[in-house]
Amino acid sequence: MKGKVKYMMLVISISFIVAGIYRGEVAEVLKKAINICLECIGIG
């Protein structure tokens, strides 16, 4: 039972990642990450 839950969570996680890539969320996340990094070092 414990092994099934682990693999089920893995499949759900991968499906959410694929859905995010399909919707174009990668560019949005990258843009936010760049902004956060620039704010941390005091440039942005």
Secondary structure, 3 states (H helix, E strand, C coil): CHHHHHHHHHHHHHHHHHHHHHHCHHHHHHHHHHHHHHHHHCCC
